[in-house]
Amino acid sequence: MDVPEPKSPSVAPSGTPPVATVEHVQRDLRLLREDVARLTQEVSTYLSDTSRQTLRDADEQLEGAVRERPFVAVAIAAGLGLLFGMFFWRR
């Protein structure tokens, strides 16, 4: 039984050269790297802006809570200081 020899992957069945040459692949990889770099920069900028706004909002909420109940805020801070002091004193 004759088994046909596999054709070379670099030659199309009609004998024409393949469509994707090394230059095409290199160009596509360069474009992909540029797209990824641009997307990374945009995501970084968005997250930076979003996190800044979130921190501002949290700061305003904390400041408002301290202004409404200053004695409670001092008591919480003192309690946390005592707990951390006890924790680190044992080590």
N, C-alpha and C positions, 0 to 999 in steps of 0.2 A: 504494500500500500504506500503510495507516494504522499508524503506530508509536505505541504508547501512551506518554503522557507519564509520566516517572518520578514516583512518589509522594514526597512530602516525608518525609524521615527522621524528622521530629519528630511525625508523626502515624501512629498504628498503622492497619492496614487497616480496622478497624471504625470509625475516626473517634475513638477514645478517645485521651486523652493518653498519651504514652509513660510507661513504668513508672519509668524512672530520670530523675528531675528533677534540676535543678542542685543543689538542697538535698541530695538523696540522694548525689550524686557528691561534693559537698563533705564530707558526713558520712563517707562511706567513705574519702576521702583523709585526713581528720583521724584516723580510727581506724587507718588504715594507718601514718601517721606515728607515732602513739603506740605501735603494736605494734613498729615498727622501732626506736624509741628504747628501748623496754623490752628488746628482744632484744639490742641493742647493749650496753646496760648489763650484762646477764647474761653475755654473752660476754666482755666486758672484765673483769668480776669473776672469772670462771672462769680466764681466761688469766693474770690477775695472781696468783691463788692458786697456779695450777699452776707458773708461772715462779718464784715465790718458793720453792716446795718443791724445784724442780729445782736452783735455785742453792744452797739449803741442802745438798742431797745432794752436789752437785759440790764444795762447800767442805769437807764432811766427808771425801770421798774424797781430795781434795788434801792436806788436813791429815794424814790417815792415811798417805799415801804419803811425805810429808815426814818424819813421825815415824819411819817404818820405815827410810828411807834419807836421812838428813840431808846427807851429803856429796855424794850424787848430786844432790840438790835444789840445793845451793849451786853445784855445777859447772854444772848446766843454767842457772841464773840468771846466772852469770858469763859463760857462753858466749853467751847471748842478749843480755846487756848489751854484750859485745864486738861482736857482729854489728850491733846497732842503732847503736852508736857509730861503727863503720866506715861504715855506710850513710849516716848523717847527717853525718859529717865530710866526705865527698866533695861534698856539696851546698854 
